[in-house]
Structures are given as C-alpha cells and as structure tokens.
Amino acid sequence: MAWNEPGGNNQDPWGSGNNKGGGKNQGPPDLDEAFRKLQDKLNSMFGGQGGSSSGQSGNTGSSSGMFGGILVLALVAYFWNAVYTVDEKERAVILRFGEYVQTVEPGLHIYFPPIETKYQEKVTELRTYNLRQQMLTEDENIVEVSMSVQYNIGNVKDYVLNVAKPQMSLEQATQSALRHVVGSSEMYQVLTQGREVMGQEVRKRLQDYQSNYGTGLNIGKINIESAQPPKEVQASFDDVIRAREDEQRAKNKAEAYANKVIPEARGQAQRSIEEANAYHDEVIARAEGEAARFSKLLTEYKRAPEVTRERLYLETIEEVLGSTSKVLVDVEGGNNMMYLPLDRLGQGKSAMPARQAADLSSQEVTEISNRVAEELNKRVNSIRNSSGRIGR
C-alpha cells in the first residue's frame, strides 16, 4: 500500500507526515532544513550548539560548522599529499625553507609543505642520450659520428642542488668531449679500428666533466654506433678503404713469407756454423792425435830402431796393399812372381745387380779358386821341367 493512499497511516518518507494540519501539506523535503541538520551534526562533533532560539545564533552556528568541515577536509587533503612512498630505485631530497635537510631512503615518509620541498628521482634507472653530429678530424676531414650515452644519477643531492638543468649540462659536455676526441684523431682511426678506444676516451673525459660540474650524474657506457664520412664523399672514401685493405693484405702476405724464409735461412746458417765448428774440432783433434802418436813412436824408435823400422815398413805395405784388388803369388823355389788380376775378373760382374752378384758370389769364388790352382800347377810343372833340363 502506498504511503499516500487512504489508510496508509500517513507514512511520509520525507518526514512531512508530522506536519501540522494532519499531513495535508505533503511534498519533497526542504533542502534548507536538511542542510541545517547537517550543520547541527557537525557542530555537535566540534563542540558547537545543535540549535538556537534566534536566527542570528543559527547563522553563526551554521557558519562555524561549515568552517569546521572545510578545515577537516583541508587537513585530510594536506596529510594525504604530505605522505609519500619512496621505491627501491628512487631517492628523495628534502629541503626546508630552501636548505638541504636530508636524503630519504626507500620506504613510507612524510614531509610538511610548503615549509619543506621534496625532490624525488630515480637513481638506479639507466637513461640514454643520443647524439649525431658532423665533426672535423685532426687531418681536416669531416666525419659524421652517431653515439649514445648511458647514465644514471649517482648523487641525488648534487643532481638536485648543484646544477639547474643537469640534462642540458650533460648534452653540452657530451658534445665537447666527443669533439675533443675526434679532433685529436685522424679520419681512418675514427672510421675503422679506433671506435672502441674513442668510446673509452669520450667516457673518461665526460665523467671528468660531470665530476667537475658536480651534476651528480654517473656515466655508464659510451656506444659509438656509427662513424662514416658525409654522403657526398662516401664513394671516394670506399675506394680509399679498399686501397688500404689491399695494402694491409700485401703487408700480411710479405710478413708471412718473411716469417717462413727467415727461420729457414737462420737454421741453415746455424747448421753451417755447427758443421764448421765440428770440422775445426775434428782437424785439431786429429792433428793432436798424430802429434801424440809421433812423439810416442819417436820414443820407441830411440829404444829399438831396427824393430821400429821393420814394423813401420810392414804397416805401410799392409795399408797400401790392403786397398788394392791385385794378388801376387810367390812360388817357393822359383824366380817368377805370379800376378792374378782379380779386379779384371770381377769387372764383368760389376755391372750385375747387387742381388744377383750376391747370389753368384760363391760360384765365382769357386771358379776363381779352380783357375788359380790350375794356373799354379801349370807354372810349377813348367818350372820343375825347366830345372830338370838344366840339371841334365
């Protein structure tokens, strides 16, 4: 049953059922009255009076209640903004009346503006600054260098207080350091093998600049991404690079040949020196041995001249005849000496292969022995016959 139907017990949700006149004046709630009720509640919360008998006291209570509500909201907003959180990768600098107070570590903190001022920065995050410019080298050539600088905030206090625009200072210092290094190098060094060294020099000089300026920035790494001549002379520069590569290749080939030939020549020279030293030592040792042998032989000769002379004769004959292939046979009782040309007998077999000569050596020896025996018998018989005839 609706509240405004007959028999609804006059249940007005807007509170108008209790009005005088038995609820005849029904309608929407009075906003002024609702606002006054809210002010009375706020006044009761802050020690004010909930109602007043006069209109002036009511206006005073409503204004004081409104002021208290605004004050509460302002305090809530103030503390809401004053409380802040510092992450692990961040640090915060607190200034009180413009003077440095402290550097805040990670955690939950509070500060009191406008008395205090907070500067919160990310200190562990690596930031990158890219630079691409044309520069003049030491040999008065123009090169275009593209590089990137990785850095982070090393000292947040210096970063906030010492320099008004640290980023701008970094950009200008980077250009200065790069121009100084490129201007002190020749063109081929910048464009070829000198990039890594150039990056290290730029990083060192740039870090010195930041330390002298007190920006609080820490330079992590310098990457020389590209270094090339201007587009207008790119083709000519490519020709120069190819010519230098050919020159370097020819030098490497010559060095490889020299590294091969020089050790061989040194080895041969050392071998000749060693052979000469060995021959020198051999000749000296032989001469000393012969001299010692002659001295000992002279001593023996003084003791027994005849025996020593006979022995020397026999040794000489043995040495001379030992190297000849001729055989002389002396027959007892005869005046003739038989000569056997063994060198000529074996001359026909000398052209044979060594293996075949080795196989026939025993047969040849037997035949030669038989021939020698026959020849000896013939000569002995002829000598005996001639001796018998002479005796008759």
C-alpha positions, 0 to 999 in steps of 0.5 A, spaced: 500 500 500 502 506 498 504 511 503 499 516 500 493 512 499 487 512 504 489 508 510 496 508 509 497 511 516 500 517 513 507 514 512 511 520 509 518 518 507 520 525 507 518 526 514 512 531 512 507 526 515 508 530 522 506 536 519 501 540 522 494 540 519 494 532 519 499 531 513 495 535 508 501 539 506 505 533 503 511 534 498 519 533 497 523 535 503 526 542 504 533 542 502 534 548 507 532 544 513 536 538 511 542 542 510 541 545 517 541 538 520 547 537 517 550 543 520 547 541 527 551 534 526 557 537 525 557 542 530 555 537 535 562 533 533 566 540 534 563 542 540 558 547 537 550 548 539 545 543 535 540 549 535 538 556 537 532 560 539 534 566 534 536 566 527 542 570 528 545 564 533 543 559 527 547 563 522 553 563 526 552 556 528 551 554 521 557 558 519 562 555 524 560 548 522 561 549 515 568 552 517 569 546 521 568 541 515 572 545 510 578 545 515 577 537 516 577 536 509 583 541 508 587 537 513 585 530 510 587 533 503 594 536 506 596 529 510 594 525 504 599 529 499 604 530 505 605 522 505 609 519 500 612 512 498 619 512 496 621 505 491 627 501 491 630 505 485 628 512 487 631 517 492 628 523 495 631 530 497 628 534 502 629 541 503 626 546 508 625 553 507 630 552 501 636 548 505 638 541 504 635 537 510 636 530 508 636 524 503 630 519 504 631 512 503 626 507 500 620 506 504 613 510 507 615 518 509 612 524 510 614 531 509 610 538 511 609 543 505 610 548 503 615 549 509 619 543 506 620 541 498 621 534 496 625 532 490 624 525 488 628 521 482 630 515 480 637 513 481 638 506 479 634 507 472 639 507 466 637 513 461 640 514 454 642 520 450 643 520 443 647 524 439 649 525 431 653 530 429 658 532 423 665 533 426 672 535 423 678 530 424 685 532 426 687 531 418 681 536 416 676 531 414 669 531 416 666 525 419 659 524 421 659 520 428 652 517 431 653 515 439 649 514 445 650 515 452 648 511 458 647 514 465 644 514 471 644 519 477 649 517 482 648 523 487 641 525 488 643 531 492 648 534 487 643 532 481 638 536 485 642 542 488 648 543 484 646 544 477 639 547 474 638 543 468 643 537 469 640 534 462 642 540 458 649 540 462 650 533 460 648 534 452 653 540 452 659 536 455 657 530 451 658 534 445 665 537 447 668 531 449 666 527 443 669 533 439 675 533 443 676 526 441 675 526 434 679 532 433 685 529 436 684 523 431 685 522 424 679 520 419 681 512 418 682 511 426 675 514 427 672 510 421 675 503 422 679 500 428 679 506 433 671 506 435 672 502 441 678 506 444 674 513 442 668 510 446 673 509 452 676 516 451 669 520 450 667 516 457 673 518 461 673 525 459 665 526 460 665 523 467 671 528 468 666 533 466 660 531 470 665 530 476 667 537 475 660 540 474 658 536 480 651 534 476 651 528 480 650 524 474 654 517 473 656 515 466 655 508 464 657 506 457 659 510 451 656 506 444 659 509 438 654 506 433 656 509 427 662 513 424 662 514 416 664 520 412 658 525 409 654 522 403 657 526 398 664 523 399 662 516 401 664 513 394 671 516 394 672 514 401 670 506 399 675 506 394 680 509 399 678 503 404 679 498 399 686 501 397 688 500 404 685 493 405 689 491 399 695 494 402 694 491 409 693 484 405 700 485 401 703 487 408 700 480 411 702 476 405 710 479 405 710 478 413 708 471 412 713 469 407 718 473 411 716 469 417 717 462 413 724 464 409 727 467 415 727 461 420 729 457 414 735 461 412 737 462 420 737 454 421 741 453 415 746 458 417 746 455 424 747 448 421 753 451 417 756 454 423 755 447 427 758 443 421 764 448 421 765 448 428 765 440 428 770 440 422 775 445 426 774 440 432 775 434 428 782 437 424 785 439 431 783 433 434 786 429 429 792 433 428 793 432 436 792 425 435 798 424 430 802 429 434 801 424 440 802 418 436 809 421 433 812 423 439 810 416 442 813 412 436 819 417 436 820 414 443 820 407 441 824 408 435 830 411 440 829 404 444 829 399 438 830 402 431 831 396 427 824 393 430 821 400 429 823 400 422 821 393 420 814 394 423 813 401 420 815 398 413 810 392 414 804 397 416 805 401 410 805 395 405 799 392 409 795 399 408 797 400 401 796 393 399 790 392 403 786 397 398 788 394 392 784 388 388 791 385 385 794 378 388 801 376 387 803 369 388 810 367 390 812 360 388 817 357 393 823 355 389 822 359 383 824 366 380 817 368 377 812 372 381 805 370 379 800 376 378 792 374 378 788 380 376 782 379 380 779 386 379 779 384 371 775 378 373 770 381 377 769 387 372 764 383 368 760 382 374 760 389 376 755 391 372 750 385 375 745 387 380 747 387 387 742 381 388 744 377 383 752 378 384 750 376 391 747 370 389 753 368 384 758 370 389 760 363 391 760 360 384 765 365 382 769 364 388 769 357 386 771 358 379 776 363 381 779 358 386 779 352 380 783 357 375 788 359 380 790 352 382 790 350 375 794 356 373 799 354 379 800 347 377 801 349 370 807 354 372 810 349 377 810 343 372 813 348 367 818 350 372 820 343 375 821 341 367 825 347 366 830 345 372 830 338 370 833 340 363 838 344 366 840 339 371 841 334 365 
